[in-house]
Amino acid sequence: MHHVDHLVTTRLLPHEYAEEHQLHPAPNTQTDDLRACLDGLPSVLRPHFSQEEESYFSLAP
């Protein structure tokens, strides 16, 4: 397990960080748009799942 932790922290995470910040930096507006979409997701999913539960429980014996 120590070997896996070492591999992740010394090789994979630095590579991922470099890829995100140097090769493909996201503009702030893109990041803000994504954050706004994710922040609004619960307000969309909550009624959807409530409706699904109502439909499911109406079919249950």
KETITI-675710 format. One line per 4 residues: their letters; for each residue x, y, z of C-alpha. Coordinates in pm, 1 decimal. Layout:
N
A> X/Y/Z; ... .
END
This chain:
61
MHHV> 0.0/0.0/0.0; 290.1/234.1/73.3; 416.3/177.1/-281.7; 79.7/280.6/-428.6 .
DHLV> 63.6/591.1/-209.8; 417.4/684.6/-311.2; 337.9/632.3/-679.4; 25.4/846.6/-658.2 .
TTRL> 183.3/1133.3/-465.6; 515.1/1148.4/-649.5; 422.7/1059.5/-1008.2; 52.5/1075.9/-1079.2 .
LPHE> -55.8/1384.9/-887.2; 225.1/1608.3/-1016.6; 151.8/1490.9/-1370.8; -218.9/1559.8/-1326.3 .
YAEE> -151.5/1902.7/-1177.5; 79.0/1994.8/-1465.6; -173.7/1875.0/-1720.1; -454.6/2077.8/-1563.4 .
HQLH> -260.6/2398.3/-1505.2; -4.8/2410.7/-1782.5; -135.7/2213.6/-2078.1; -510.2/2275.4/-2047.3 .
PAPN> -575.8/2572.2/-1820.9; -945.8/2645.9/-1792.0; -1043.5/3010.1/-1823.4; -1208.8/3154.8/-1514.5 .
TQTD> -1538.1/3201.1/-1695.1; -1545.2/2833.5/-1788.8; -1472.3/2734.9/-1429.2; -1737.5/2975.2/-1300.1 .
DLRA> -1993.6/2837.9/-1546.2; -1920.2/2482.3/-1440.8; -1944.4/2574.4/-1073.4; -2279.0/2748.1/-1134.4 .
CLDG> -2413.0/2439.0/-1310.8; -2298.1/2210.0/-1033.0; -2441.4/2441.0/-766.4; -2779.2/2428.5/-939.4 .
LPSV> -2779.8/2051.6/-979.6; -2945.8/1971.0/-642.9; -3239.7/2198.1/-724.3; -3297.3/1998.6/-1043.8 .
LRPH> -3235.8/1652.0/-902.2; -3436.9/1688.3/-580.3; -3778.4/1722.1/-753.2; -3679.4/1458.1/-1008.5 .
FSQE> -3598.0/1200.7/-741.4; -3909.3/1291.8/-543.0; -4122.0/1228.9/-849.7; -3941.3/900.5/-916.3 .
EESY> -4001.3/787.0/-557.8; -4370.7/875.2/-579.8; -4401.4/675.6/-901.8; -4215.0/381.2/-756.6 .
FSLA> -4408.6/368.6/-431.9; -4742.0/399.4/-610.6; -4656.7/77.6/-795.9; -4531.3/-109.6/-489.6 .
P> -4789.6/-345.0/-333.0 .
END
